[in-house]
């Protein structure tokens, strides 16, 4: 059952609406392919769920984006794994994934 609603404006900004009453434990299931669009919606959902009283927030992300870059190979490169991991850790109590999009090592 889908319990949230997201509208996309012509500017490609999202307006997200969750049910006004949430249980203490909220599970958000969101695959993070096409992450540049979906990460903002996920941030909106997580912060709104907390504001509505969610005490435990769980992310189920069958595909977890930005996990390949775990080192800066050239000066100035963002280490996306660290940044996105830190961001998800700040908003979710638990993250469950199937495919963390890791680079195979030789």
Biopython code that builds the backbone (N, CA, C, O; Angstrom):
import numpy as np
from Bio.PDB.StructureBuilder import StructureBuilder

atoms = [
    (1, "UNK", "N", (0.840, -1.172, 0.000)),
    (1, "UNK", "CA", (0.000, 0.000, 0.000)),
    (1, "UNK", "C", (0.888, 1.238, 0.000)),
    (1, "UNK", "O", (1.821, 1.344, 0.795)),
    (2, "UNK", "N", (0.601, 2.139, -0.864)),
    (2, "UNK", "CA", (1.365, 3.392, -0.942)),
    (2, "UNK", "C", (0.744, 4.399, 0.006)),
    (2, "UNK", "O", (-0.465, 4.633, -0.018)),
    (3, "UNK", "N", (1.575, 4.984, 0.834)),
    (3, "UNK", "CA", (1.037, 5.882, 1.852)),
    (3, "UNK", "C", (1.524, 7.315, 1.724)),
    (3, "UNK", "O", (1.231, 8.149, 2.581)),
    (4, "UNK", "N", (2.256, 7.608, 0.674)),
    (4, "UNK", "CA", (2.688, 8.987, 0.470)),
    (4, "UNK", "C", (2.258, 9.431, -0.920)),
    (4, "UNK", "O", (1.899, 8.621, -1.775)),
    (5, "UNK", "N", (2.306, 10.716, -1.112)),
    (5, "UNK", "CA", (1.935, 11.269, -2.408)),
    (5, "UNK", "C", (2.959, 12.327, -2.783)),
    (5, "UNK", "O", (3.319, 13.177, -1.968)),
    (6, "UNK", "N", (3.421, 12.265, -4.017)),
    (6, "UNK", "CA", (4.423, 13.215, -4.467)),
    (6, "UNK", "C", (3.962, 13.835, -5.778)),
    (6, "UNK", "O", (3.624, 13.131, -6.729)),
    (7, "UNK", "N", (3.955, 15.148, -5.811)),
    (7, "UNK", "CA", (3.618, 15.892, -7.010)),
    (7, "UNK", "C", (4.885, 16.552, -7.524)),
    (7, "UNK", "O", (5.694, 17.048, -6.741)),
    (8, "UNK", "N", (5.056, 16.560, -8.826)),
    (8, "UNK", "CA", (6.226, 17.215, -9.417)),
    (8, "UNK", "C", (5.741, 18.447, -10.168)),
    (8, "UNK", "O", (4.890, 18.359, -11.053)),
    (9, "UNK", "N", (6.290, 19.585, -9.803)),
    (9, "UNK", "CA", (5.939, 20.846, -10.439)),
    (9, "UNK", "C", (6.672, 20.977, -11.778)),
    (9, "UNK", "O", (7.626, 20.239, -12.025)),
    (10, "UNK", "N", (6.247, 21.899, -12.644)),
    (10, "UNK", "CA", (6.941, 22.101, -13.923)),
    (10, "UNK", "C", (8.434, 22.422, -13.762)),
    (10, "UNK", "O", (9.223, 22.182, -14.676)),
    (11, "UNK", "N", (8.816, 22.960, -12.608)),
    (11, "UNK", "CA", (10.227, 23.260, -12.344)),
    (11, "UNK", "C", (11.001, 22.019, -11.901)),
    (11, "UNK", "O", (12.199, 22.094, -11.627)),
    (12, "UNK", "N", (10.323, 20.895, -11.834)),
    (12, "UNK", "CA", (10.849, 19.584, -11.420)),
    (12, "UNK", "C", (11.111, 19.506, -9.921)),
    (12, "UNK", "O", (11.778, 18.582, -9.455)),
    (13, "UNK", "N", (10.593, 20.465, -9.165)),
    (13, "UNK", "CA", (10.623, 20.390, -7.709)),
    (13, "UNK", "C", (9.480, 19.485, -7.262)),
    (13, "UNK", "O", (8.449, 19.380, -7.927)),
    (14, "UNK", "N", (9.688, 18.839, -6.128)),
    (14, "UNK", "CA", (8.690, 17.904, -5.619)),
    (14, "UNK", "C", (7.919, 18.497, -4.456)),
    (14, "UNK", "O", (8.465, 19.246, -3.645)),
    (15, "UNK", "N", (6.646, 18.152, -4.387)),
    (15, "UNK", "CA", (5.836, 18.433, -3.202)),
    (15, "UNK", "C", (5.389, 17.080, -2.675)),
    (15, "UNK", "O", (4.632, 16.363, -3.329)),
    (16, "UNK", "N", (5.861, 16.745, -1.498)),
    (16, "UNK", "CA", (5.603, 15.434, -0.920)),
    (16, "UNK", "C", (4.615, 15.567, 0.221)),
    (16, "UNK", "O", (4.678, 16.512, 1.007)),
    (17, "UNK", "N", (3.690, 14.599, 0.306)),
    (17, "UNK", "CA", (2.723, 14.601, 1.403)),
    (17, "UNK", "C", (2.635, 13.197, 1.991)),
    (17, "UNK", "O", (2.399, 12.220, 1.279)),
    (18, "UNK", "N", (2.829, 13.120, 3.302)),
    (18, "UNK", "CA", (2.680, 11.871, 4.033)),
    (18, "UNK", "C", (1.356, 11.909, 4.788)),
    (18, "UNK", "O", (0.779, 12.982, 4.967)),
    (19, "UNK", "N", (0.871, 10.759, 5.230)),
    (19, "UNK", "CA", (-0.327, 10.774, 6.077)),
    (19, "UNK", "C", (-0.070, 11.605, 7.330)),
    (19, "UNK", "O", (1.034, 11.562, 7.874)),
    (20, "UNK", "N", (-1.051, 12.353, 7.796)),
    (20, "UNK", "CA", (-0.828, 13.229, 8.949)),
    (20, "UNK", "C", (-0.551, 12.489, 10.253)),
    (20, "UNK", "O", (0.005, 13.071, 11.184)),
    (21, "UNK", "N", (-0.930, 11.216, 10.336)),
    (21, "UNK", "CA", (-0.639, 10.422, 11.522)),
    (21, "UNK", "C", (0.183, 9.211, 11.088)),
    (21, "UNK", "O", (-0.227, 8.438, 10.222)),
    (22, "UNK", "N", (1.339, 9.067, 11.705)),
    (22, "UNK", "CA", (2.238, 7.963, 11.389)),
    (22, "UNK", "C", (2.484, 7.129, 12.639)),
    (22, "UNK", "O", (2.390, 7.636, 13.756)),
    (23, "UNK", "N", (2.801, 5.848, 12.450)),
    (23, "UNK", "CA", (3.190, 5.044, 13.605)),
    (23, "UNK", "C", (4.578, 5.456, 14.085)),
    (23, "UNK", "O", (5.272, 6.217, 13.411)),
    (24, "UNK", "N", (4.979, 4.956, 15.245)),
    (24, "UNK", "CA", (6.305, 5.293, 15.766)),
    (24, "UNK", "C", (7.419, 4.730, 14.898)),
    (24, "UNK", "O", (8.487, 5.335, 14.801)),
    (25, "UNK", "N", (7.192, 3.579, 14.261)),
    (25, "UNK", "CA", (8.180, 2.966, 13.363)),
    (25, "UNK", "C", (7.669, 3.123, 11.925)),
    (25, "UNK", "O", (6.589, 2.647, 11.576)),
    (26, "UNK", "N", (8.464, 3.796, 11.117)),
    (26, "UNK", "CA", (8.111, 4.030, 9.717)),
    (26, "UNK", "C", (9.172, 3.384, 8.838)),
    (26, "UNK", "O", (10.373, 3.562, 9.044)),
    (27, "UNK", "N", (8.696, 2.632, 7.854)),
    (27, "UNK", "CA", (9.583, 1.997, 6.884)),
    (27, "UNK", "C", (9.338, 2.655, 5.533)),
    (27, "UNK", "O", (8.213, 2.680, 5.035)),
    (28, "UNK", "N", (10.404, 3.183, 4.952)),
    (28, "UNK", "CA", (10.327, 3.777, 3.618)),
    (28, "UNK", "C", (11.060, 2.840, 2.667)),
    (28, "UNK", "O", (12.241, 2.549, 2.851)),
    (29, "UNK", "N", (10.352, 2.379, 1.660)),
    (29, "UNK", "CA", (10.950, 1.509, 0.642)),
    (29, "UNK", "C", (11.137, 2.350, -0.617)),
    (29, "UNK", "O", (10.171, 2.813, -1.223)),
    (30, "UNK", "N", (12.406, 2.537, -0.998)),
    (30, "UNK", "CA", (12.708, 3.405, -2.138)),
    (30, "UNK", "C", (13.992, 2.948, -2.803)),
    (30, "UNK", "O", (15.068, 3.024, -2.210)),
    (31, "UNK", "N", (13.878, 2.472, -4.036)),
    (31, "UNK", "CA", (15.080, 2.170, -4.802)),
    (31, "UNK", "C", (15.710, 3.492, -5.223)),
    (31, "UNK", "O", (15.002, 4.428, -5.595)),
    (32, "UNK", "N", (17.016, 3.574, -5.167)),
    (32, "UNK", "CA", (17.678, 4.845, -5.438)),
    (32, "UNK", "C", (18.408, 4.870, -6.775)),
    (32, "UNK", "O", (19.437, 5.529, -6.923)),
    (33, "UNK", "N", (17.854, 4.131, -7.760)),
    (33, "UNK", "CA", (18.321, 4.362, -9.123)),
    (33, "UNK", "C", (17.822, 5.757, -9.503)),
    (33, "UNK", "O", (16.868, 6.249, -8.900)),
    (34, "UNK", "N", (18.436, 6.391, -10.472)),
    (34, "UNK", "CA", (18.132, 7.790, -10.798)),
    (34, "UNK", "C", (18.211, 8.644, -9.530)),
    (34, "UNK", "O", (17.271, 9.367, -9.202)),
    (35, "UNK", "N", (19.340, 8.553, -8.820)),
    (35, "UNK", "CA", (19.437, 9.123, -7.477)),
    (35, "UNK", "C", (19.350, 10.636, -7.402)),
    (35, "UNK", "O", (18.886, 11.167, -6.393)),
    (36, "UNK", "N", (19.774, 11.338, -8.422)),
    (36, "UNK", "CA", (19.767, 12.795, -8.326)),
    (36, "UNK", "C", (18.352, 13.316, -8.153)),
    (36, "UNK", "O", (18.160, 14.362, -7.532)),
    (37, "UNK", "N", (17.369, 12.627, -8.676)),
    (37, "UNK", "CA", (15.974, 13.026, -8.489)),
    (37, "UNK", "C", (15.419, 12.470, -7.181)),
    (37, "UNK", "O", (14.659, 13.156, -6.497)),
    (38, "UNK", "N", (15.782, 11.249, -6.823)),
    (38, "UNK", "CA", (15.138, 10.564, -5.708)),
    (38, "UNK", "C", (15.701, 10.920, -4.334)),
    (38, "UNK", "O", (14.983, 10.803, -3.341)),
    (39, "UNK", "N", (16.942, 11.344, -4.243)),
    (39, "UNK", "CA", (17.517, 11.653, -2.936)),
    (39, "UNK", "C", (16.836, 12.847, -2.273)),
    (39, "UNK", "O", (16.661, 12.855, -1.055)),
    (40, "UNK", "N", (16.455, 13.838, -3.040)),
    (40, "UNK", "CA", (15.768, 15.003, -2.456)),
    (40, "UNK", "C", (14.407, 14.588, -1.917)),
    (40, "UNK", "O", (14.026, 14.992, -0.819)),
    (41, "UNK", "N", (13.666, 13.778, -2.685)),
    (41, "UNK", "CA", (12.365, 13.303, -2.205)),
    (41, "UNK", "C", (12.521, 12.468, -0.939)),
    (41, "UNK", "O", (11.692, 12.543, -0.033)),
    (42, "UNK", "N", (13.587, 11.671, -0.882)),
    (42, "UNK", "CA", (13.834, 10.854, 0.302)),
    (42, "UNK", "C", (14.131, 11.731, 1.519)),
    (42, "UNK", "O", (13.654, 11.439, 2.616)),
    (43, "UNK", "N", (14.905, 12.791, 1.344)),
    (43, "UNK", "CA", (15.179, 13.736, 2.423)),
    (43, "UNK", "C", (13.884, 14.374, 2.911)),
    (43, "UNK", "O", (13.659, 14.479, 4.116)),
    (44, "UNK", "N", (13.048, 14.793, 1.996)),
    (44, "UNK", "CA", (11.766, 15.392, 2.375)),
    (44, "UNK", "C", (10.913, 14.400, 3.161)),
    (44, "UNK", "O", (10.313, 14.760, 4.174)),
    (45, "UNK", "N", (10.859, 13.154, 2.695)),
    (45, "UNK", "CA", (10.055, 12.131, 3.370)),
    (45, "UNK", "C", (10.588, 11.847, 4.774)),
    (45, "UNK", "O", (9.810, 11.747, 5.723)),
    (46, "UNK", "N", (11.909, 11.718, 4.911)),
    (46, "UNK", "CA", (12.505, 11.401, 6.215)),
    (46, "UNK", "C", (12.259, 12.528, 7.218)),
    (46, "UNK", "O", (11.837, 12.273, 8.346)),
    (47, "UNK", "N", (12.516, 13.746, 6.822)),
    (47, "UNK", "CA", (12.339, 14.860, 7.754)),
    (47, "UNK", "C", (10.867, 15.063, 8.109)),
    (47, "UNK", "O", (10.544, 15.386, 9.252)),
    (48, "UNK", "N", (9.980, 14.876, 7.140)),
    (48, "UNK", "CA", (8.551, 15.022, 7.410)),
    (48, "UNK", "C", (8.064, 13.921, 8.332)),
    (48, "UNK", "O", (7.265, 14.178, 9.233)),
    (49, "UNK", "N", (8.539, 12.683, 8.120)),
    (49, "UNK", "CA", (8.150, 11.572, 8.993)),
    (49, "UNK", "C", (8.571, 11.856, 10.430)),
    (49, "UNK", "O", (7.802, 11.599, 11.356)),
    (50, "UNK", "N", (9.775, 12.380, 10.634)),
    (50, "UNK", "CA", (10.230, 12.725, 11.993)),
    (50, "UNK", "C", (9.350, 13.817, 12.601)),
    (50, "UNK", "O", (8.983, 13.746, 13.774)),
    (51, "UNK", "N", (9.014, 14.828, 11.792)),
    (51, "UNK", "CA", (8.162, 15.914, 12.281)),
    (51, "UNK", "C", (6.779, 15.401, 12.667)),
    (51, "UNK", "O", (6.134, 15.967, 13.549)),
    (52, "UNK", "N", (6.317, 14.331, 12.012)),
    (52, "UNK", "CA", (5.006, 13.755, 12.301)),
    (52, "UNK", "C", (5.061, 12.715, 13.419)),
    (52, "UNK", "O", (4.059, 12.060, 13.706)),
    (53, "UNK", "N", (6.222, 12.560, 14.050)),
    (53, "UNK", "CA", (6.314, 11.722, 15.230)),
    (53, "UNK", "C", (6.984, 10.371, 15.063)),
    (53, "UNK", "O", (7.004, 9.589, 16.014)),
    (54, "UNK", "N", (7.533, 10.061, 13.897)),
    (54, "UNK", "CA", (8.228, 8.790, 13.730)),
    (54, "UNK", "C", (9.456, 8.762, 14.632)),
    (54, "UNK", "O", (10.306, 9.648, 14.552)),
    (55, "UNK", "N", (9.553, 7.750, 15.487)),
    (55, "UNK", "CA", (10.702, 7.620, 16.384)),
    (55, "UNK", "C", (11.776, 6.721, 15.781)),
    (55, "UNK", "O", (12.965, 6.896, 16.044)),
    (56, "UNK", "N", (11.347, 5.760, 14.974)),
    (56, "UNK", "CA", (12.288, 4.864, 14.294)),
    (56, "UNK", "C", (12.005, 4.938, 12.801)),
    (56, "UNK", "O", (10.880, 4.715, 12.355)),
    (57, "UNK", "N", (13.030, 5.251, 12.050)),
    (57, "UNK", "CA", (12.897, 5.412, 10.605)),
    (57, "UNK", "C", (13.823, 4.421, 9.919)),
    (57, "UNK", "O", (15.035, 4.429, 10.135)),
    (58, "UNK", "N", (13.233, 3.565, 9.088)),
    (58, "UNK", "CA", (13.973, 2.508, 8.398)),
    (58, "UNK", "C", (13.873, 2.746, 6.899)),
    (58, "UNK", "O", (12.786, 2.978, 6.369)),
    (59, "UNK", "N", (15.015, 2.686, 6.218)),
    (59, "UNK", "CA", (15.043, 2.783, 4.760)),
    (59, "UNK", "C", (15.338, 1.400, 4.192)),
    (59, "UNK", "O", (16.338, 0.772, 4.540)),
    (60, "UNK", "N", (14.457, 0.936, 3.316)),
    (60, "UNK", "CA", (14.701, -0.273, 2.542)),
    (60, "UNK", "C", (14.968, 0.214, 1.122)),
    (60, "UNK", "O", (14.059, 0.662, 0.423)),
    (61, "UNK", "N", (16.230, 0.119, 0.708)),
    (61, "UNK", "CA", (16.645, 0.598, -0.617)),
    (61, "UNK", "C", (17.211, -0.583, -1.398)),
    (61, "UNK", "O", (18.392, -0.900, -1.263)),
    (62, "UNK", "N", (16.382, -1.239, -2.215)),
    (62, "UNK", "CA", (16.880, -2.392, -2.975)),
    (62, "UNK", "C", (18.143, -2.060, -3.768)),
    (62, "UNK", "O", (19.021, -2.909, -3.923)),
    (63, "UNK", "N", (18.233, -0.844, -4.263)),
    (63, "UNK", "CA", (19.434, -0.366, -4.961)),
    (63, "UNK", "C", (19.919, 0.869, -4.221)),
    (63, "UNK", "O", (19.174, 1.837, -4.072)),
    (64, "UNK", "N", (21.158, 0.842, -3.757)),
    (64, "UNK", "CA", (21.719, 1.961, -3.004)),
    (64, "UNK", "C", (22.760, 2.667, -3.867)),
    (64, "UNK", "O", (23.769, 2.079, -4.255)),
    (65, "UNK", "N", (22.501, 3.903, -4.149)),
    (65, "UNK", "CA", (23.317, 4.675, -5.088)),
    (65, "UNK", "C", (24.592, 5.234, -4.464)),
    (65, "UNK", "O", (24.751, 5.252, -3.243)),
    (66, "UNK", "N", (25.477, 5.680, -5.314)),
    (66, "UNK", "CA", (26.697, 6.427, -4.949)),
    (66, "UNK", "C", (27.644, 5.662, -4.030)),
    (66, "UNK", "O", (28.362, 6.276, -3.240)),
    (67, "UNK", "N", (27.657, 4.350, -4.119)),
    (67, "UNK", "CA", (28.526, 3.575, -3.246)),
    (67, "UNK", "C", (29.840, 3.188, -3.915)),
    (67, "UNK", "O", (30.718, 2.642, -3.246)),
    (68, "UNK", "N", (30.005, 3.446, -5.190)),
    (68, "UNK", "CA", (31.239, 3.066, -5.890)),
    (68, "UNK", "C", (32.440, 3.905, -5.502)),
    (68, "UNK", "O", (33.540, 3.374, -5.351)),
    (69, "UNK", "N", (32.253, 5.184, -5.342)),
    (69, "UNK", "CA", (33.390, 6.070, -5.087)),
    (69, "UNK", "C", (33.672, 6.119, -3.598)),
    (69, "UNK", "O", (33.077, 6.909, -2.864)),
    (70, "UNK", "N", (34.598, 5.254, -3.155)),
    (70, "UNK", "CA", (34.948, 5.207, -1.741)),
    (70, "UNK", "C", (36.296, 5.856, -1.445)),
    (70, "UNK", "O", (36.757, 5.864, -0.304)),
    (71, "UNK", "N", (36.919, 6.398, -2.488)),
    (71, "UNK", "CA", (38.220, 7.050, -2.374)),
    (71, "UNK", "C", (38.283, 8.171, -3.406)),
    (71, "UNK", "O", (37.706, 8.061, -4.488)),
    (72, "UNK", "N", (38.978, 9.234, -3.070)),
    (72, "UNK", "CA", (39.234, 10.284, -4.066)),
    (72, "UNK", "C", (40.471, 9.860, -4.853)),
    (72, "UNK", "O", (41.573, 9.810, -4.307)),
    (73, "UNK", "N", (40.289, 9.560, -6.120)),
    (73, "UNK", "CA", (41.390, 9.109, -6.968)),
    (73, "UNK", "C", (42.185, 10.273, -7.541)),
    (73, "UNK", "O", (43.339, 10.109, -7.937)),
    (74, "UNK", "N", (41.565, 11.448, -7.586)),
    (74, "UNK", "CA", (42.208, 12.655, -8.091)),
    (74, "UNK", "C", (41.879, 13.804, -7.138)),
    (74, "UNK", "O", (40.815, 13.797, -6.520)),
    (75, "UNK", "N", (42.754, 14.774, -7.007)),
    (75, "UNK", "CA", (42.486, 15.911, -6.126)),
    (75, "UNK", "C", (41.159, 16.586, -6.473)),
    (75, "UNK", "O", (40.861, 16.844, -7.639)),
    (76, "UNK", "N", (40.389, 16.858, -5.456)),
    (76, "UNK", "CA", (39.127, 17.564, -5.645)),
    (76, "UNK", "C", (37.921, 16.675, -5.885)),
    (76, "UNK", "O", (36.798, 17.174, -5.942)),
    (77, "UNK", "N", (38.123, 15.361, -6.031)),
    (77, "UNK", "CA", (36.984, 14.463, -6.263)),
    (77, "UNK", "C", (36.180, 14.266, -4.983)),
    (77, "UNK", "O", (36.734, 14.114, -3.894)),
    (78, "UNK", "N", (34.879, 14.273, -5.142)),
    (78, "UNK", "CA", (34.001, 13.966, -4.015)),
    (78, "UNK", "C", (34.048, 12.470, -3.738)),
    (78, "UNK", "O", (34.067, 11.658, -4.663)),
    (79, "UNK", "N", (34.066, 12.115, -2.473)),
    (79, "UNK", "CA", (33.960, 10.708, -2.079)),
    (79, "UNK", "C", (32.477, 10.477, -1.786)),
    (79, "UNK", "O", (32.013, 10.626, -0.656)),
    (80, "UNK", "N", (31.757, 10.111, -2.836)),
    (80, "UNK", "CA", (30.295, 10.043, -2.759)),
    (80, "UNK", "C", (29.804, 9.015, -1.756)),
    (80, "UNK", "O", (28.782, 9.233, -1.106)),
    (81, "UNK", "N", (30.511, 7.894, -1.613)),
    (81, "UNK", "CA", (30.089, 6.863, -0.665)),
    (81, "UNK", "C", (30.023, 7.435, 0.747)),
    (81, "UNK", "O", (29.051, 7.215, 1.469)),
    (82, "UNK", "N", (31.044, 8.158, 1.127)),
    (82, "UNK", "CA", (31.091, 8.751, 2.465)),
    (82, "UNK", "C", (29.995, 9.806, 2.630)),
    (82, "UNK", "O", (29.298, 9.830, 3.644)),
    (83, "UNK", "N", (29.850, 10.663, 1.643)),
    (83, "UNK", "CA", (28.860, 11.747, 1.744)),
    (83, "UNK", "C", (27.442, 11.217, 1.821)),
    (83, "UNK", "O", (26.678, 11.608, 2.704)),
    (84, "UNK", "N", (27.082, 10.331, 0.904)),
    (84, "UNK", "CA", (25.715, 9.806, 0.875)),
    (84, "UNK", "C", (25.470, 8.907, 2.084)),
    (84, "UNK", "O", (24.385, 8.936, 2.664)),
    (85, "UNK", "N", (26.468, 8.106, 2.470)),
    (85, "UNK", "CA", (26.328, 7.266, 3.654)),
    (85, "UNK", "C", (26.100, 8.081, 4.908)),
    (85, "UNK", "O", (25.262, 7.730, 5.739)),
    (86, "UNK", "N", (26.839, 9.165, 5.049)),
    (86, "UNK", "CA", (26.688, 10.051, 6.211)),
    (86, "UNK", "C", (25.299, 10.692, 6.211)),
    (86, "UNK", "O", (24.653, 10.808, 7.253)),
    (87, "UNK", "N", (24.860, 11.100, 5.039)),
    (87, "UNK", "CA", (23.541, 11.728, 4.927)),
    (87, "UNK", "C", (22.434, 10.744, 5.297)),
    (87, "UNK", "O", (21.528, 11.081, 6.060)),
    (88, "UNK", "N", (22.508, 9.520, 4.753)),
    (88, "UNK", "CA", (21.486, 8.520, 5.076)),
    (88, "UNK", "C", (21.532, 8.165, 6.565)),
    (88, "UNK", "O", (20.493, 8.008, 7.205)),
    (89, "UNK", "N", (22.746, 8.041, 7.107)),
    (89, "UNK", "CA", (22.893, 7.721, 8.524)),
    (89, "UNK", "C", (22.326, 8.793, 9.444)),
    (89, "UNK", "O", (21.867, 8.489, 10.546)),
    (90, "UNK", "N", (22.354, 10.026, 9.005)),
    (90, "UNK", "CA", (21.818, 11.122, 9.813)),
    (90, "UNK", "C", (20.291, 11.123, 9.841)),
    (90, "UNK", "O", (19.693, 11.657, 10.775)),
    (91, "UNK", "N", (19.654, 10.532, 8.831)),
    (91, "UNK", "CA", (18.197, 10.573, 8.718)),
    (91, "UNK", "C", (17.503, 9.256, 9.048)),
    (91, "UNK", "O", (16.323, 9.243, 9.400)),
    (92, "UNK", "N", (18.233, 8.148, 8.933)),
    (92, "UNK", "CA", (17.612, 6.841, 9.128)),
    (92, "UNK", "C", (18.306, 6.075, 10.244)),
    (92, "UNK", "O", (19.527, 6.132, 10.388)),
    (93, "UNK", "N", (17.515, 5.363, 11.026)),
    (93, "UNK", "CA", (18.064, 4.525, 12.088)),
    (93, "UNK", "C", (18.631, 3.226, 11.522)),
    (93, "UNK", "O", (19.601, 2.687, 12.056)),
    (94, "UNK", "N", (18.034, 2.726, 10.450)),
    (94, "UNK", "CA", (18.461, 1.487, 9.807)),
    (94, "UNK", "C", (18.358, 1.650, 8.301)),
    (94, "UNK", "O", (17.397, 2.231, 7.799)),
    (95, "UNK", "N", (19.349, 1.137, 7.580)),
    (95, "UNK", "CA", (19.308, 1.100, 6.113)),
    (95, "UNK", "C", (19.501, -0.352, 5.693)),
    (95, "UNK", "O", (20.481, -0.994, 6.071)),
    (96, "UNK", "N", (18.559, -0.858, 4.911)),
    (96, "UNK", "CA", (18.623, -2.227, 4.394)),
    (96, "UNK", "C", (18.707, -2.132, 2.880)),
    (96, "UNK", "O", (17.921, -1.422, 2.252)),
    (97, "UNK", "N", (19.672, -2.855, 2.290)),
    (97, "UNK", "CA", (19.828, -2.815, 0.837)),
    (97, "UNK", "C", (20.155, -4.198, 0.300)),
    (97, "UNK", "O", (20.589, -5.080, 1.043)),
    (98, "UNK", "N", (19.943, -4.379, -1.002)),
    (98, "UNK", "CA", (20.296, -5.614, -1.695)),
    (98, "UNK", "C", (21.506, -5.360, -2.581)),
    (98, "UNK", "O", (22.435, -6.167, -2.605)),
    (99, "UNK", "N", (21.505, -4.261, -3.300)),
    (99, "UNK", "CA", (22.584, -3.941, -4.236)),
    (99, "UNK", "C", (23.165, -2.583, -3.869)),
    (99, "UNK", "O", (22.605, -1.554, -4.246)),
    (100, "UNK", "N", (24.279, -2.562, -3.138)),
    (100, "UNK", "CA", (24.866, -1.283, -2.754)),
    (100, "UNK", "C", (25.682, -0.626, -3.853)),
    (100, "UNK", "O", (26.361, 0.368, -3.595)),
    (101, "UNK", "N", (25.637, -1.144, -5.058)),
    (101, "UNK", "CA", (26.314, -0.538, -6.209)),
    (101, "UNK", "C", (27.806, -0.353, -5.930)),
    (101, "UNK", "O", (28.365, 0.726, -6.122)),
    (102, "UNK", "N", (28.419, -1.420, -5.479)),
    (102, "UNK", "CA", (29.842, -1.368, -5.181)),
    (102, "UNK", "C", (30.675, -1.716, -6.410)),
    (102, "UNK", "O", (30.267, -2.525, -7.244)),
    (103, "UNK", "N", (31.812, -1.112, -6.506)),
    (103, "UNK", "CA", (32.766, -1.396, -7.583)),
    (103, "UNK", "C", (33.486, -2.686, -7.233)),
    (103, "UNK", "O", (34.077, -2.781, -6.158)),
    (104, "UNK", "N", (33.453, -3.689, -8.116)),
    (104, "UNK", "CA", (34.221, -4.900, -7.821)),
    (104, "UNK", "C", (35.714, -4.589, -7.755)),
    (104, "UNK", "O", (36.224, -3.816, -8.565)),
    (105, "UNK", "N", (36.400, -5.178, -6.813)),
    (105, "UNK", "CA", (37.845, -4.947, -6.655)),
    (105, "UNK", "C", (38.602, -6.098, -7.311)),
    (105, "UNK", "O", (38.155, -7.245, -7.272)),
    (106, "UNK", "N", (39.739, -5.791, -7.907)),
    (106, "UNK", "CA", (40.553, -6.817, -8.574)),
    (106, "UNK", "C", (41.349, -7.612, -7.583)),
    (106, "UNK", "O", (42.089, -8.516, -7.969)),
]
sb = StructureBuilder()
sb.init_structure("model")
sb.init_model(0)
sb.init_chain("A")
sb.init_seg("    ")
for serial, (resi, resn, name, xyz) in enumerate(atoms, 1):
    if name == "N":
        sb.init_residue(resn, " ", resi, " ")
    sb.init_atom(name, np.array(xyz, "f"), 0.0, 1.0, " ", f" {name:<3s}", serial, name[0])
structure = sb.get_structure()
